[in-house]
Amino acid sequence: MSTKTESKRKAPAGEKVADWADGRLGIYSLAKANMRKIFPDHWSFMLGEICLYSFIIIILTGVYLTLFFHPSMNEVEYHGSYIPMQGVRMSEAYASTLDISFDVRGGLLIRQIHHWAALVFLAGMLVHMMRVFFTGAFRKPREVNWMFGFLLFVLGMFTGFTGYSLPDDLLSGTGVRFMQGAVLSVPVVGTYLSMFLFGGEFPGGDFVARFYSVHILLLPGIMLGLLVGHLILVFYHKHTQFAGPGRTNKNVVGMPLLPVYMAKAGGFFFLVFGVISVMAAVASINPIWALGPYRPDQVSTGAQPDWYMGFSEGLIRVMPGWEINAWGHTLALGVFIPLVIFPLVLVAIAVYPFIESWVTGDKREHHILDRPRNAPTRTAFGVAWLTVYFVLLIGGGNDLWATHFHLSINSITWFVRIFFFAGPVIAFIVTKRICLGLQRRDRDKVLHGRESGIIKRLPHGEFVEVHEPLSQSDLHALTAHEQYKPEELGPETDENGVRRKVTPAQRMRVKLSKSYYGEESQIPKPTPEEFREISSGHGHH
């Protein structure tokens, strides 16, 4: 009888590489700790994924376009395949964009995917931020992440502006000229800033090359860093979730990252890519060949910026042309005041989480989301801001509104001027009343149950509708929110009879706190005693 000594099994090459990498990078232990991380499942969380996937599509298509684009203002004579433009003198930037559109294989499709993905990215960012705002997902510990997301949105706006300015066509040139006029309105340093941006008098010979560097290197690099930081913080703080049975501030109910969430995310990426590709294939956007190259003495008819910059143009279009002349200098208030309002509005949005925390005095961590109706003041603020945005969007396209609907452009301008102030006030009041009405309906539903549609006649002849009791999960969803109490100033004197010193900031904080959590801002939740009284048959049920 002979014995055989089995030789030690040799590891496959892939396993050796994995062991080598794990020994130096600790990938296995890192993956083991995080690949089973739980993520809640709700359709609104896909809004952030749409932003992420469209950003990836922008990067991929942008790399392809850089291979063929020439960021130069040098003048050339066009001899490409687009016959109507042959013999026309234009910049190399415009000529190379025509070549991408008509001579590069798949160039026009990639251009359109790039442009549509940018619009989808910014639209997704806006809706995603509104979801975060209305549900209170920006509260501690996510204030920094809110600012990261806000900066991504703002930088995306300027990245889009520099991007559609690169082809040097008549429409983008008009937009750049508009921006240069705004820069010139800055007191003292406006002319210096303009000369620095354009390398001389407008349009200069350098602005396309400078915008190109900013568009493909500076802004995307910053955005990529912010995006990575945003995702790391989402991973670190764990995902927020809506109230429901078993869900608390100390746990997350959902599916694991691997394999469930990764499989869904992968499929959703290709779905987003497919939808954007179909949009690019069937809907033309930015047809520069129909506009022609930019000339400073021409303006394209119906020139409009992309939607995300429309409200900034609306501010300038509806502002009266006021000017101040002093010491031989002219201050164009008609442009300078909107230029000041624009960043102030953005800053107010960026720091709102800290403002709300100061007003309400709430310094706790929050991982459970609010229903918008249960935070009427915050929801009303959000709707008021959106109202301002859409009113100014009308102002930014007042000429098109006038021509398409046969209206007076002056009437539209005055409408925007009036509703810039009245619109948000009306929207705030109406939204708050709607939220309170929905709270009352929830209270009645908890106490009386759901309407069944069945009419029952009582022995004494009265007709009543039979109500069905809610399930425990529905009852939890309608009663899980907290009932906050507004801040109080407290006694005017201390225990020694000495009058307390109350600062104006403290008084303002108390007043604002009452506007958030006072009697007129929230409907009391039904108490267990009220529920038991009605359930026992003392009320109609």
C-alpha positions as CSV (number, residue, x, y, z in Angstrom):
1,M,0.0,0.0,0.0
2,S,1.5,3.3,-1.0
3,T,0.6,6.8,0.3
4,K,0.4,9.9,-1.7
5,T,1.2,13.3,-0.4
6,E,-1.1,15.8,-2.0
7,S,0.7,18.9,-3.1
8,K,-0.6,22.2,-1.8
9,R,-3.2,23.7,-4.2
10,K,-1.9,26.7,-6.1
11,A,-4.1,29.8,-5.9
12,P,-5.4,31.2,-9.2
13,A,-3.7,34.3,-10.5
14,G,-6.7,36.5,-9.8
15,E,-6.8,35.3,-6.1
16,K,-3.0,36.1,-5.8
17,V,-3.6,39.6,-7.1
18,A,-6.5,40.0,-4.7
19,D,-4.4,38.8,-1.7
20,W,-1.5,41.0,-2.7
21,A,-3.8,44.1,-2.9
22,D,-5.5,43.2,0.4
23,G,-2.2,42.9,2.2
24,R,-1.3,46.4,1.2
25,L,-4.6,48.2,1.0
26,G,-6.9,46.3,3.4
27,I,-9.6,46.1,0.7
28,Y,-11.1,42.9,2.0
29,S,-11.7,44.1,5.6
30,L,-13.0,47.4,4.3
31,A,-15.4,45.7,1.9
32,K,-16.5,43.2,4.5
33,A,-17.4,46.0,6.9
34,N,-19.3,48.2,4.4
35,M,-20.7,46.0,1.6
36,R,-23.6,44.9,3.8
37,K,-24.5,48.4,4.8
38,I,-28.3,48.9,4.8
39,F,-30.0,51.5,2.6
40,P,-33.7,52.4,2.9
41,D,-35.9,51.8,-0.1
42,H,-38.0,54.8,-1.2
43,W,-38.5,56.2,-4.7
44,S,-37.5,59.8,-3.7
45,F,-34.0,58.6,-2.9
46,M,-33.4,57.8,-6.6
47,L,-33.3,61.6,-7.3
48,G,-29.8,61.7,-5.9
49,E,-28.8,58.7,-8.0
50,I,-30.1,60.5,-11.1
51,C,-27.7,63.4,-10.3
52,L,-24.8,61.0,-9.8
53,Y,-25.4,59.0,-13.0
54,S,-26.0,62.1,-15.2
55,F,-22.7,63.6,-13.8
56,I,-20.9,60.4,-14.8
57,I,-22.4,60.6,-18.3
58,I,-21.3,64.3,-18.5
59,I,-17.7,63.3,-17.7
60,L,-17.7,60.4,-20.1
61,T,-19.1,62.3,-23.1
62,G,-17.0,65.4,-22.1
63,V,-13.8,63.4,-22.4
64,Y,-14.8,62.3,-25.9
65,L,-15.6,65.8,-27.0
66,T,-12.2,67.2,-25.8
67,L,-10.5,65.0,-28.3
68,F,-11.9,67.0,-31.2
69,F,-12.6,70.5,-29.9
70,H,-10.1,73.3,-30.6
71,P,-10.5,76.1,-27.9
72,S,-9.1,78.9,-30.0
73,M,-10.4,82.2,-31.2
74,N,-8.1,82.3,-34.2
75,E,-10.2,83.1,-37.3
76,V,-10.4,80.5,-40.1
77,E,-12.5,80.0,-43.2
78,Y,-14.8,77.0,-43.0
79,H,-14.6,74.3,-45.7
80,G,-16.3,71.4,-43.9
81,S,-19.2,69.3,-45.0
82,Y,-22.0,71.7,-43.9
83,I,-22.5,73.4,-47.2
84,P,-24.5,76.5,-46.0
85,M,-21.5,77.6,-43.9
86,Q,-18.7,77.0,-46.5
87,G,-16.6,80.1,-47.1
88,V,-17.8,81.8,-43.8
89,R,-15.1,83.2,-41.6
90,M,-15.4,81.9,-38.0
91,S,-13.3,81.0,-35.0
92,E,-11.6,77.7,-34.7
93,A,-13.8,76.9,-31.7
94,Y,-17.0,77.3,-33.8
95,A,-15.4,75.4,-36.8
96,S,-14.4,72.5,-34.6
97,T,-17.9,72.3,-33.1
98,L,-19.3,72.1,-36.6
99,D,-16.8,69.3,-37.4
100,I,-17.9,67.4,-34.3
101,S,-21.5,67.8,-35.3
102,F,-21.1,66.8,-39.0
103,D,-17.8,65.0,-39.6
104,V,-16.9,63.1,-36.4
105,R,-18.6,59.7,-36.1
106,G,-21.3,60.0,-33.4
107,G,-20.1,63.5,-32.6
108,L,-23.6,65.2,-32.8
109,L,-25.1,62.5,-30.6
110,I,-22.4,62.7,-28.0
111,R,-22.7,66.6,-28.1
112,Q,-26.4,66.3,-27.5
113,I,-26.1,63.6,-24.8
114,H,-23.5,65.9,-23.0
115,H,-25.9,68.9,-23.1
116,W,-29.0,67.0,-22.1
117,A,-27.1,65.2,-19.3
118,A,-26.1,68.7,-18.0
119,L,-29.7,69.8,-17.9
120,V,-30.9,66.6,-16.3
121,F,-28.1,66.9,-13.7
122,L,-29.1,70.3,-12.7
123,A,-32.8,69.5,-12.8
124,G,-32.2,66.5,-10.6
125,M,-30.1,68.5,-8.2
126,L,-32.9,71.1,-7.8
127,V,-35.5,68.4,-7.2
128,H,-33.2,66.4,-4.9
129,M,-32.4,69.5,-2.8
130,M,-36.1,70.3,-2.5
131,R,-36.8,66.7,-1.3
132,V,-34.0,67.2,1.3
133,F,-35.4,70.6,2.3
134,F,-39.1,69.7,2.6
135,T,-38.4,66.6,4.6
136,G,-35.8,68.2,6.9
137,A,-33.0,65.9,5.9
138,F,-30.5,68.8,6.2
139,R,-30.7,68.8,10.0
140,K,-27.9,67.8,12.3
141,P,-25.6,66.0,11.5
142,R,-26.1,66.7,7.8
143,E,-25.7,70.5,7.6
144,V,-22.2,70.2,6.0
145,N,-23.6,67.7,3.4
146,W,-26.4,70.2,2.6
147,M,-23.7,72.8,1.8
148,F,-21.8,70.3,-0.3
149,G,-24.9,69.6,-2.3
150,F,-25.7,73.3,-2.6
151,L,-22.2,74.0,-3.9
152,L,-22.5,71.2,-6.4
153,F,-25.7,72.8,-7.7
154,V,-24.1,76.3,-7.9
155,L,-20.9,75.1,-9.5
156,G,-23.0,73.0,-11.9
157,M,-24.7,76.2,-13.0
158,F,-21.5,78.0,-13.8
159,T,-20.0,74.9,-15.4
160,G,-23.0,74.7,-17.7
161,F,-22.6,78.4,-18.5
162,T,-18.9,78.1,-19.4
163,G,-19.8,74.9,-21.4
164,Y,-22.5,76.3,-23.7
165,S,-20.2,79.4,-24.2
166,L,-17.4,77.4,-25.8
167,P,-18.8,76.9,-29.3
168,D,-18.6,80.7,-29.9
169,D,-21.9,80.7,-31.7
170,L,-24.3,83.7,-31.9
171,L,-26.5,82.5,-29.0
172,S,-23.6,81.7,-26.6
173,G,-21.8,84.9,-27.6
174,T,-24.9,86.9,-26.7
175,G,-24.9,85.2,-23.2
176,V,-21.3,85.9,-22.7
177,R,-21.9,89.6,-23.7
178,F,-24.7,89.7,-21.1
179,M,-22.4,88.3,-18.4
180,Q,-19.7,90.8,-19.4
181,G,-22.2,93.7,-19.0
182,A,-23.0,92.5,-15.5
183,V,-19.3,92.3,-14.6
184,L,-18.8,95.9,-15.9
185,S,-21.5,97.1,-13.5
186,V,-19.4,96.2,-10.4
187,P,-18.1,99.5,-9.0
188,V,-14.4,100.4,-9.2
189,V,-13.2,97.0,-10.2
190,G,-15.7,96.1,-13.0
191,T,-13.5,97.1,-15.9
192,Y,-10.5,95.4,-14.4
193,L,-12.4,92.1,-14.0
194,S,-13.7,92.3,-17.5
195,M,-10.2,92.9,-18.9
196,F,-8.9,90.0,-16.8
197,L,-11.6,87.6,-18.0
198,F,-11.4,88.4,-21.7
199,G,-7.8,89.3,-22.0
200,G,-8.6,92.8,-23.3
201,E,-11.6,94.5,-24.8
202,F,-14.6,92.2,-25.3
203,P,-14.7,89.7,-26.9
204,G,-10.9,89.5,-26.9
205,G,-8.9,86.6,-28.2
206,D,-8.6,84.4,-25.1
207,F,-12.0,83.9,-23.5
208,V,-12.8,80.6,-25.2
209,A,-9.4,79.1,-24.1
210,R,-9.9,80.4,-20.5
211,F,-13.5,79.2,-20.3
212,Y,-12.3,75.8,-21.7
213,S,-9.8,75.4,-18.9
214,V,-12.3,76.4,-16.3
215,H,-15.0,74.1,-17.8
216,I,-12.9,70.9,-18.2
217,L,-10.4,71.2,-15.3
218,L,-11.2,73.7,-12.5
219,L,-14.9,73.4,-11.9
220,P,-15.3,69.6,-12.7
221,G,-12.3,69.0,-10.3
222,I,-13.9,70.9,-7.5
223,M,-17.3,69.2,-8.2
224,L,-15.7,65.8,-8.2
225,G,-14.1,66.5,-4.8
226,L,-17.4,67.7,-3.4
227,L,-19.3,64.7,-4.9
228,V,-16.9,62.3,-3.2
229,G,-17.1,64.1,0.1
230,H,-20.9,64.2,-0.2
231,L,-21.1,60.4,-0.8
232,I,-18.6,59.7,2.1
233,L,-20.8,61.7,4.5
234,V,-23.9,59.9,3.3
235,F,-22.2,56.6,4.0
236,Y,-20.8,57.8,7.3
237,H,-24.0,59.4,8.7
238,K,-26.2,56.6,7.3
239,H,-29.2,57.3,5.1
240,T,-32.3,59.1,6.4
241,Q,-35.6,57.3,6.3
242,F,-39.3,58.0,6.5
243,A,-41.1,57.2,9.7
244,G,-42.6,53.7,10.0
245,P,-42.9,50.7,12.2
246,G,-39.5,49.7,13.6
247,R,-37.7,52.8,12.3
248,T,-35.9,54.9,14.8
249,N,-33.1,57.5,14.9
250,K,-30.7,54.6,15.9
251,N,-31.3,52.1,13.1
252,V,-31.9,51.8,9.3
253,V,-34.5,49.6,7.8
254,G,-33.9,48.6,4.2
255,M,-31.8,46.4,1.8
256,P,-28.1,45.7,2.0
257,L,-25.7,47.5,-0.4
258,L,-24.4,44.2,-1.8
259,P,-26.0,42.5,-3.8
260,V,-29.5,44.1,-3.7
261,Y,-28.8,47.8,-3.8
262,M,-25.8,47.5,-6.2
263,A,-27.9,45.5,-8.6
264,K,-30.7,48.0,-8.5
265,A,-28.2,50.9,-8.8
266,G,-26.5,49.3,-11.8
267,G,-29.8,48.8,-13.6
268,F,-30.9,52.3,-12.8
269,F,-27.7,53.8,-14.2
270,F,-28.3,52.2,-17.6
271,L,-31.9,53.3,-17.5
272,V,-30.8,56.9,-16.9
273,F,-28.2,56.6,-19.6
274,G,-30.8,55.2,-22.0
275,V,-33.4,57.9,-21.3
276,I,-30.8,60.7,-21.8
277,S,-29.6,59.0,-25.1
278,V,-33.2,58.8,-26.4
279,M,-33.7,62.5,-25.5
280,A,-30.5,63.4,-27.4
281,A,-31.4,61.3,-30.4
282,V,-35.0,62.6,-30.9
283,A,-34.8,66.2,-29.5
284,S,-32.3,68.7,-31.0
285,I,-30.6,71.0,-28.6
286,N,-28.2,73.9,-29.3
287,P,-28.2,73.7,-33.1
288,I,-25.3,76.1,-33.6
289,W,-25.3,75.7,-37.4
290,A,-28.7,77.4,-37.5
291,L,-27.4,80.4,-35.5
292,G,-24.0,81.1,-37.1
293,P,-20.8,82.3,-35.5
294,Y,-20.7,85.1,-33.0
295,R,-20.3,88.6,-34.1
296,P,-20.3,91.5,-31.6
297,D,-22.6,93.6,-33.8
298,Q,-25.4,91.0,-33.9
299,V,-27.8,89.5,-31.4
300,S,-29.8,86.3,-32.0
301,T,-33.6,86.7,-31.9
302,G,-35.2,85.3,-28.8
303,A,-31.9,84.6,-27.1
304,Q,-32.5,82.7,-23.8
305,P,-30.1,81.1,-21.4
306,D,-30.6,77.5,-20.1
307,W,-33.4,77.3,-17.5
308,Y,-31.0,77.2,-14.5
309,M,-29.6,80.7,-15.4
310,G,-33.0,82.1,-16.4
311,F,-33.8,83.6,-13.0
312,S,-30.6,85.6,-12.9
313,E,-31.4,87.1,-16.3
314,G,-34.9,87.7,-15.1
315,L,-33.6,89.8,-12.2
316,I,-31.7,92.1,-14.6
317,R,-34.5,92.3,-17.2
318,V,-37.2,93.4,-14.8
319,M,-35.0,95.8,-12.8
320,P,-35.6,99.5,-13.7
321,G,-32.7,101.1,-15.4
322,W,-31.6,103.3,-12.5
323,E,-28.3,105.0,-12.6
324,I,-26.3,107.2,-10.2
325,N,-23.8,109.7,-11.6
326,A,-21.2,111.0,-9.1
327,W,-17.7,112.4,-9.5
328,G,-17.6,111.6,-13.1
329,H,-18.6,108.0,-12.7
330,T,-21.8,106.1,-13.4
331,L,-23.1,103.4,-11.2
332,A,-25.6,101.2,-13.2
333,L,-28.0,100.2,-10.4
334,G,-30.2,98.4,-12.9
335,V,-27.5,95.7,-13.2
336,F,-25.6,96.1,-10.0
337,I,-28.5,95.6,-7.6
338,P,-29.6,92.2,-9.2
339,L,-25.9,91.3,-9.1
340,V,-26.0,91.8,-5.3
341,I,-29.4,90.1,-4.8
342,F,-28.3,87.0,-6.7
343,P,-25.5,85.8,-4.4
344,L,-27.5,86.9,-1.3
345,V,-30.3,84.6,-2.2
346,L,-27.9,81.8,-2.8
347,V,-26.1,82.4,0.6
348,A,-29.5,82.4,2.4
349,I,-30.3,79.0,0.9
350,A,-26.8,77.6,1.8
351,V,-27.0,78.6,5.5
352,Y,-30.7,77.8,6.1
353,P,-30.0,74.7,8.2
354,F,-28.0,76.8,10.7
355,I,-30.8,79.4,10.7
356,E,-33.5,76.9,11.4
357,S,-31.4,75.2,14.1
358,W,-30.9,78.6,15.8
359,V,-34.5,79.6,15.6
360,T,-35.9,76.3,16.9
361,G,-33.1,75.6,19.4
362,D,-33.1,72.0,18.1
363,K,-29.5,70.6,18.4
364,R,-30.4,66.9,18.3
365,E,-29.4,64.4,15.6
366,H,-32.2,63.6,13.2
367,H,-32.3,60.5,11.0
368,I,-36.1,60.3,10.6
369,L,-37.6,62.5,7.9
370,D,-40.5,64.9,8.4
371,R,-43.6,64.8,6.3
372,P,-43.7,68.3,4.7
373,R,-47.3,68.9,6.1
374,N,-45.9,68.5,9.7
375,A,-43.4,71.4,9.2
376,P,-45.8,74.0,7.6
377,T,-43.5,77.0,8.1
378,R,-40.5,75.3,6.5
379,T,-42.6,74.0,3.6
380,A,-44.1,77.4,3.1
381,F,-40.6,78.9,2.9
382,G,-39.6,76.4,0.3
383,V,-42.7,77.0,-1.9
384,A,-42.2,80.8,-1.5
385,W,-38.6,80.4,-2.8
386,L,-39.7,78.3,-5.8
387,T,-42.4,80.9,-6.5
388,V,-39.7,83.6,-6.7
389,Y,-37.7,81.4,-9.0
390,F,-40.5,80.7,-11.5
391,V,-41.6,84.4,-11.5
392,L,-38.1,85.5,-12.4
393,L,-37.9,82.7,-15.0
394,I,-40.9,84.4,-16.6
395,G,-39.0,87.7,-16.4
396,G,-36.0,86.1,-18.0
397,G,-38.1,85.1,-21.0
398,N,-40.4,88.1,-21.2
399,D,-39.9,88.6,-24.9
400,L,-40.9,85.0,-25.7
401,W,-43.9,85.2,-23.4
402,A,-44.9,88.4,-25.2
403,T,-44.5,87.0,-28.8
404,H,-46.0,83.6,-28.1
405,F,-49.1,84.7,-26.1
406,H,-49.5,88.1,-27.8
407,L,-49.0,90.1,-24.6
408,S,-47.4,93.4,-23.9
409,I,-43.8,93.0,-22.9
410,N,-44.3,96.0,-20.5
411,S,-47.2,94.3,-18.9
412,I,-45.2,91.1,-18.3
413,T,-42.3,93.1,-16.9
414,W,-44.6,94.9,-14.4
415,F,-46.3,91.6,-13.5
416,V,-42.9,90.1,-12.6
417,R,-42.0,93.2,-10.6
418,I,-45.1,93.1,-8.6
419,F,-45.2,89.3,-8.0
420,F,-41.5,89.3,-7.2
421,F,-42.7,90.7,-3.8
422,A,-46.3,89.6,-3.7
423,G,-45.9,86.1,-5.1
424,P,-43.8,84.6,-2.3
425,V,-46.1,86.1,0.4
426,I,-49.2,84.6,-1.2
427,A,-47.5,81.3,-1.8
428,F,-46.3,81.2,1.9
429,I,-49.8,81.9,3.3
430,V,-51.6,79.4,0.9
431,T,-49.0,76.7,1.5
432,K,-49.1,77.0,5.2
433,R,-52.9,76.8,5.2
434,I,-52.8,73.7,3.0
435,C,-50.4,72.0,5.4
436,L,-52.6,72.8,8.4
437,G,-55.6,71.5,6.6
438,L,-53.7,68.2,5.8
439,Q,-52.7,68.0,9.5
440,R,-56.4,68.3,10.5
441,R,-57.4,65.6,8.0
442,D,-54.7,63.3,9.4
443,R,-56.0,63.9,13.0
444,D,-59.5,63.1,11.9
445,K,-58.4,60.0,10.1
446,V,-56.5,58.7,13.2
447,L,-59.6,59.3,15.5
448,H,-62.3,58.2,13.2
449,G,-60.6,55.9,10.7
450,R,-60.8,55.7,6.9
451,E,-64.0,56.5,5.1
452,S,-65.4,53.3,3.7
453,G,-68.1,54.7,1.5
454,I,-70.7,52.5,3.3
455,I,-73.8,54.4,4.6
456,K,-75.5,53.0,7.6
457,R,-78.9,54.1,9.0
458,L,-79.1,54.3,12.8
459,P,-82.2,53.1,14.8
460,H,-83.4,56.7,15.3
461,G,-83.2,57.4,11.5
462,E,-79.9,59.2,11.2
463,F,-77.6,58.2,8.3
464,V,-73.8,57.9,9.1
465,E,-70.9,56.7,7.1
466,V,-69.1,53.6,8.4
467,H,-65.4,54.3,9.1
468,E,-62.8,51.5,8.9
469,P,-60.0,51.6,11.6
470,L,-56.5,52.3,10.3
471,S,-53.8,49.6,10.4
472,Q,-51.0,50.0,13.0
473,S,-48.5,51.0,10.4
474,D,-50.8,53.7,9.1
475,L,-51.4,54.9,12.6
476,H,-47.7,55.0,13.3
477,A,-47.0,57.0,10.1
478,L,-49.7,59.6,11.0
479,T,-48.6,60.0,14.6
480,A,-44.9,59.5,14.6
481,H,-43.9,63.1,14.2
482,E,-42.9,65.2,17.2
483,Q,-44.9,68.1,18.6
484,Y,-42.4,70.8,19.2
485,K,-42.9,73.6,21.7
486,P,-41.9,77.1,20.8
487,E,-39.1,78.9,22.7
488,E,-40.2,81.2,25.6
489,L,-38.4,84.2,27.1
490,G,-39.1,83.0,30.6
491,P,-39.7,85.2,33.6
492,E,-38.8,88.9,33.4
493,T,-36.9,88.8,36.7
494,D,-34.6,86.2,38.2
495,E,-34.9,84.5,41.6
496,N,-33.4,87.6,43.3
497,G,-35.9,90.0,41.8
498,V,-33.4,91.4,39.4
499,R,-34.7,92.2,35.9
500,R,-33.2,89.9,33.3
501,K,-31.5,91.4,30.3
502,V,-33.1,90.2,27.1
503,T,-31.3,91.0,23.9
504,P,-33.1,91.9,20.7
505,A,-31.7,88.7,19.1
506,Q,-33.3,86.6,21.8
507,R,-36.7,88.4,21.3
508,M,-36.4,87.8,17.6
509,R,-35.6,84.1,18.1
510,V,-38.6,83.6,20.3
511,K,-40.9,85.3,17.8
512,L,-39.5,83.2,14.9
513,S,-39.7,80.0,17.0
514,K,-43.5,80.7,17.6
515,S,-43.9,81.1,13.9
516,Y,-42.4,77.6,13.5
517,Y,-44.0,75.8,16.4
518,G,-46.8,78.1,17.7
519,E,-50.5,77.2,17.9
520,E,-51.1,78.6,14.4
521,S,-48.3,76.4,12.9
522,Q,-49.2,72.9,14.1
523,I,-52.4,71.0,14.9
524,P,-52.1,68.9,18.1
525,K,-51.8,65.2,17.6
526,P,-54.7,63.1,19.0
527,T,-54.0,61.9,22.5
528,P,-54.5,58.2,23.5
529,E,-57.4,59.3,25.7
530,E,-59.2,60.8,22.7
531,F,-58.6,57.8,20.6
532,R,-59.9,55.4,23.4
533,E,-62.9,57.6,23.9
534,I,-64.0,57.5,20.3
535,S,-63.0,53.8,19.8
536,S,-65.2,52.8,22.8
537,G,-68.3,54.0,21.0
538,H,-68.8,57.5,22.5
539,G,-68.4,59.1,19.1
540,H,-69.7,58.2,15.7
541,H,-67.4,55.6,14.2
